[in-house]
Amino acid sequence: AEGDVIQGERPVKPGAGLELDHLRDYERGDPLHTIDWKATARSQKLITRVFCDEQHLEILLVLDAGRTSRTRVDGMSQLGHYINLAAQFSQFAMANGDEVGLVAVADKPLAALPAGRGTRGMAAMNRALRGLESLPVETDMLSAALQVQQLARGRCLVIVVTDLYGQSLEGNFGRSLRLWSSRHLPFIASMIGSDVTALGGERAEAPVDPFTSLATAGYRDTVLANAEAARRLGAQAIVTRPAELQARVISEYQLLKRQRRV
């Protein structure tokens, strides 16, 4: 029928679950309705639009609300940075048609929100985030991994926001990454404060005693080493300053979506 895009034997309406993937030169047998007439006029030769299935991701945010999330980094608790990231990222991803859910964890899951989208999904996310508080306990990331397995309907992007300095790849955190990697795509986001970055090697504004400098460099090196170890277990991982956290996570999410890694 006129206006249908043919995919194998099945006609599909353009724009109904499809998105423009790329343009190419017209080939004999291409349906006339796939010709891009504006591009054809510019290039003075027939150009065909190629469509692909539109990708809507299921994303689960895992926020560490345990002991380390109480630590202040660049003027705010780590959990405060995590909550800001979750709110801004959820709004961005939902506006792109993706579904976002939440697991907050300390020694056990504190919140478990199935992935949702639209106004209702964003309202549910905001309610869950408003009730989060840090607890003075060690984080059991394996309990978060099991909660994700219960919430996820299929393969999803699992964005874990945590302090990599406090995580052991030999313990439950490593087991969690292995569990997620077997079914999902885990993506770890962690922060290093501006003061740590400066004292760890960049120029500091004031003299620093060598013991402080060595300790700070050790902290930084441990975080970076744990990020690399997480990558070896099949996860994506970034370490960034708090001011850059939201932009980095959104940029990586867009790249993974373009690459259709999920």
C-alpha positions in Angstrom: 0.0 0.0 0.0 1.1 3.6 -0.7 3.0 5.1 2.3 4.3 1.7 3.6 7.9 0.8 4.1 8.7 -2.8 3.2 10.8 -4.8 5.6 10.9 -8.3 4.3 7.3 -9.4 3.7 5.9 -7.1 6.3 4.7 -3.5 5.4 5.4 -1.0 8.1 4.2 2.6 8.2 7.1 5.2 8.3 7.2 6.7 11.8 5.3 3.9 13.5 8.1 2.3 15.5 10.7 3.3 12.9 13.4 6.0 12.8 15.6 7.3 10.0 18.9 5.5 10.1 20.7 6.9 7.1 20.5 8.1 3.5 22.0 6.2 0.5 22.0 6.3 -3.3 18.8 4.9 -4.8 18.9 1.3 -5.9 16.7 -0.5 -8.4 13.6 -1.8 -6.6 13.6 0.8 -3.8 9.9 1.8 -3.1 9.3 5.3 -4.4 7.9 6.6 -1.1 11.4 6.0 0.5 13.0 8.5 -1.8 14.2 11.7 0.0 13.2 14.3 -2.6 15.0 17.2 -0.8 18.3 15.3 -0.7 17.7 14.2 -4.3 17.3 17.8 -5.4 20.5 18.8 -3.6 22.6 16.0 -5.0 21.0 15.8 -8.5 20.6 12.1 -8.1 18.0 9.8 -6.5 18.6 9.4 -2.7 16.8 6.7 -0.6 15.9 7.0 3.1 16.7 3.9 5.1 14.7 3.3 8.2 15.4 1.1 11.3 13.4 -0.1 14.3 13.2 2.7 16.8 15.0 1.7 20.0 13.3 2.3 23.3 15.6 1.3 26.2 14.7 0.0 29.6 17.1 1.7 32.1 17.5 1.0 35.8 19.4 3.5 38.0 21.1 2.0 41.0 22.0 4.6 43.7 24.4 3.7 46.5 22.8 5.1 49.7 25.2 3.4 52.1 28.0 4.8 54.3 30.2 6.3 51.6 27.3 8.3 50.2 27.4 10.5 53.3 30.9 11.8 52.3 30.9 15.4 51.1 32.4 16.0 47.7 32.7 19.5 46.3 30.3 21.0 48.8 27.5 18.3 48.7 27.1 14.7 50.0 27.7 12.1 47.4 24.0 11.0 47.7 23.0 14.6 46.9 25.0 14.4 43.7 23.5 11.0 42.9 19.9 12.2 43.4 20.5 15.3 41.2 21.9 13.0 38.5 19.0 10.6 38.7 16.4 13.4 38.4 18.1 15.1 35.5 19.0 11.9 33.7 15.5 10.4 34.1 13.9 13.6 32.6 16.3 13.5 29.7 15.9 9.8 28.9 12.1 9.8 29.3 11.9 12.7 26.9 13.8 10.4 24.4 11.2 7.8 24.8 13.1 5.5 27.1 11.8 4.0 30.4 13.7 4.6 33.6 13.4 2.9 37.0 15.3 3.1 40.3 16.9 0.8 42.9 18.4 2.6 45.9 20.4 0.4 48.2 22.3 0.4 51.5 22.6 -2.8 53.5 19.4 -3.8 51.6 17.2 -2.2 48.9 15.6 1.0 50.2 13.6 1.8 47.0 12.5 -0.3 44.0 10.7 1.5 41.2 9.9 -0.3 37.9 11.0 1.5 34.8 8.4 4.0 33.6 8.1 6.9 31.2 6.2 10.1 30.6 4.6 12.4 33.2 3.5 9.5 35.4 7.0 7.9 35.3 8.8 11.1 36.1 6.4 11.8 39.0 7.0 8.4 40.5 10.8 8.9 40.1 10.7 12.3 41.9 8.6 10.8 44.8 11.1 8.0 45.2 14.1 10.3 45.1 12.7 12.8 47.6 12.5 10.0 50.3 16.1 8.9 50.0 18.6 9.3 52.9 22.1 8.0 53.5 22.5 5.2 56.1 25.6 4.6 58.2 26.0 1.0 56.9 28.0 -0.9 54.3 26.3 -1.2 51.0 25.3 -4.7 49.9 25.4 -4.2 46.1 24.5 -7.9 45.5 21.0 -7.2 47.0 20.6 -4.4 44.5 21.6 -6.8 41.7 19.0 -9.3 42.7 16.4 -6.5 42.9 17.3 -5.4 39.4 16.8 -8.9 38.2 13.3 -8.9 39.6 12.4 -5.5 38.1 13.9 -5.9 34.6 11.6 -7.1 31.9 14.4 -7.8 29.5 17.9 -6.8 28.7 18.4 -3.3 30.1 21.0 -0.6 30.8 21.9 -0.7 34.5 23.5 2.6 35.6 25.2 2.2 39.0 26.2 5.4 40.8 28.6 4.6 43.6 32.0 5.4 45.2 34.4 3.1 43.6 36.9 3.6 46.3 34.7 1.8 48.8 33.9 -1.1 46.5 35.7 -4.5 46.4 35.7 -6.2 43.0 36.5 -9.4 45.0 33.3 -9.2 47.0 29.6 -8.6 46.4 30.3 -5.7 44.0 32.2 -7.9 41.7 29.6 -10.6 41.9 27.0 -8.0 41.1 28.8 -6.9 38.0 29.2 -10.5 36.8 25.5 -11.1 37.4 24.5 -7.9 35.5 26.9 -8.6 32.7 25.4 -12.0 32.0 22.1 -10.4 31.0 22.3 -6.6 31.0 24.8 -3.8 30.3 26.2 -2.4 33.5 27.5 1.1 33.5 29.4 2.4 36.6 29.6 6.1 37.3 31.8 7.4 40.1 33.2 10.7 41.2 36.5 12.2 42.3 36.3 15.7 44.0 38.1 18.7 42.5 40.3 18.8 45.6 41.4 15.2 45.1 42.2 15.8 41.5 44.3 18.9 42.4 46.2 17.3 45.2 46.6 14.0 43.3 48.8 15.5 40.6 47.4 18.7 39.2 48.6 22.1 40.4 47.3 22.9 43.9 46.5 26.5 45.0 48.4 26.1 48.2 51.4 24.0 49.4 50.4 20.5 50.5 52.4 18.3 52.9 53.8 15.1 51.2 51.7 12.7 53.3 48.4 14.3 52.3 49.6 14.3 48.7 50.5 10.6 48.8 47.3 9.6 50.5 45.2 11.6 47.9 47.1 10.1 45.0 46.5 6.6 46.5 42.8 7.3 46.7 42.7 8.5 43.1 44.7 5.5 41.9 42.4 3.1 43.7 39.3 4.6 42.2 40.8 4.5 38.7 42.1 0.9 39.2 38.6 -0.3 40.3 37.0 1.4 37.3 39.4 -0.5 35.0 38.7 -3.8 36.9 35.0 -3.2 36.4 35.6 -2.8 32.7 37.3 -6.2 32.6 34.2 -7.7 34.2 32.1 -6.4 31.2 30.9 -3.1 32.6 31.2 0.4 31.2 32.8 2.7 33.7 33.6 6.4 34.1 35.2 8.5 36.9 34.6 12.2 36.7 34.3 15.4 38.8 30.9 16.1 40.3 30.3 19.1 38.1 30.7 17.0 35.0 28.8 13.9 36.3 25.4 14.6 34.6 26.9 15.6 31.3 29.2 12.6 31.2 26.5 10.1 32.0 24.1 11.5 29.5 26.9 11.6 26.8 27.8 7.9 27.5 24.1 6.9 27.4 23.6 8.6 24.1 26.7 6.9 22.7 25.6 3.4 23.9 22.1 4.1 22.4 23.6 5.1 19.0 25.8 2.0 19.1 22.8 -0.2 20.0 24.8 -1.8 22.8 21.7 -2.5 24.9 
